[in-house]
Amino acid sequence: MSGILETIKEQLEGCSDAVYQSISVHGHSCFLIYIPSIIDSKTLHESIAFPLKTEADAKLEWSNFLERLDQGVVFPIPYLKAFDLQKIVDLIVAGKVVLCIEDLPYVHYFEITQYQKRSVTESQNELVVIGPQEAFIEDIESNLSMLRHKIKHPDLKTVHYIIGKYTKTDLYVVYIEGLYKKEVLAEIEQKLNDIDIDGILGISYISEHLRKGSFTPFPVFQYTERPDSVAASLMEGRIGIIQDGAPTALIAPTSFFTMLQSSEDYYQNFYAASWIRIVRFLFSIISMILPSLYVAITTFHPQIIPSNLLITIASARENIPFSALTEALIMELTFEALREAGTRIPKPVGQTVSIIGGIVIGQAAVQAGIVSAPMVIVVSITGIASYIIPHYELGLTFRLLRFPLLIMGGTMGLLGVYITAFLIYGHLANLKPLGTPFLQPVAPLVLQDWKDTLSRFPTNFMTKRSSAYTDRNQRRQKSK
């Protein structure tokens, strides 16, 4: 044992929080080695230290103690053996309690890890009025528990990974056997096995490695902090990834239209859900293209504007010293700065800064003759429309693409807007993350999947899963 103990002490040199608790059993030295801040101290004392001291007081032979130890009857909790010295050290820093016994070439270890964690709360970024209010937290075991609470079936499979040289972060790939596409899972597993990094602190680290070779500003994976969204995605044939320390799960593959859907669409009646989806899609397009259309039309094509409206716009811009393009860029950059400032400062103050700041700056800019009132209206509508996109990553992409559209519209008119929009659509049509067409069921056209795209059919009409995510068991319910 001395060799094992000395090696452990050498590896943990400088770790002042490591504890080496010595207990003599029948004249032989035993050491409990652990880090108090990451273990369950109550279980340690009641289920490990106390039984060990009881054994020390019992009038039994040493060989009898070792025999009972191998039979697993000494301690009331399960324990395992470890032989590799590096693994033993890794177990200690991972929150395991190691029992090092004299004359044994191996150790026993107990899994009583207990990290500090917050309680389950409601989702902060994916709010719903009707539906479950729970959200993932930073503890991976709690997240798995919530997921298994949703799907109580043995076909829910989990594959464990440990990634990061220093962080050794736990990661689970979850899927339902018989629903997923085999080639998608194989590609995900291959890319996860190829990751060689010092550490991962967020699920975005994983998505960056999974999207290697896919050069696009669009999010090709879906982030969610809702267990019900992950459960619904798994039942569609998609694959989920959850990481210890991250309150967000990763879902792959995904599509453009899936990113425009909200979990609340399935908790409302299909009339309301379909109407909201249409409004959401319309305003999503407006959030990206409205400023460029306004600049292009007022600069190059004023003849298509009704005369009364054209006079109003011209009178509003009469004393403005900047071109419409410069005016739009000033306002867009100002509102982007206000939005970012509202996100970074404390939440109670952030909303006030973004709203009041936008009103005050817009009004002051109009009175100072820097920008026109119609431009403030256009930028305000665009900003409001961007908030209707349910997934933050897609909204961020639309905000980014707004600027090349704006520049092309301000320099080439509607032709520039059409060219840029065509290039964006062509890029989306050719985008196939993990082999799944990003624009399905539009490109390629799959009429069966239109039941759950721009609108939502009643549940009893959607008897099959989307062919974009599964090619095996596509029937999800029996038709009458």
Buried (B, 14 or more C-beta within 10 A) or exposed (E): BEEBBEBBBEBBEEEEEBBBBEBEBBEBBBBBBBBEEBBBEEBBEEBBBEBBBEBBEEEBEEEEBBEEBEEEEBBEBEBEEBEEBEEBBBBBBBBBBBBBBBEBEBBBBBBBBBBEEEEBEEBEBBBBEEBBEBBBBBBBEBBBEBBBEBBEEEEBBEBEBEBBEEBBBBBBBBBBEEBBBEEBBEBBBEBBEEBEBEEBEBBBBBBBBBBEEBEBEBBBBBBBBBBBBBBBBBBBBBBBBBBBBBBBBBBBBBBBBBBBBBBBBBBBEBEEBBEBBEEBBEBBEBBBBBBBBBBBBBBBEEEEBEEEEBEBBBEBBEEBEBBBBBBBBBBBEBBBEBBEBBEEBEEEEBEEBBEEBBEEBBEEBBEEEBBBBBBBEBBBBBBEBBEBBBBEBBBBBBBEBBBBBBBBBBBBBBBBBBEBBEEBEEBBBEBBBBEBBBBBBBBEEBEBBBBBBBBBBEEEEBBBBBBBBBBEBBEBEEEE
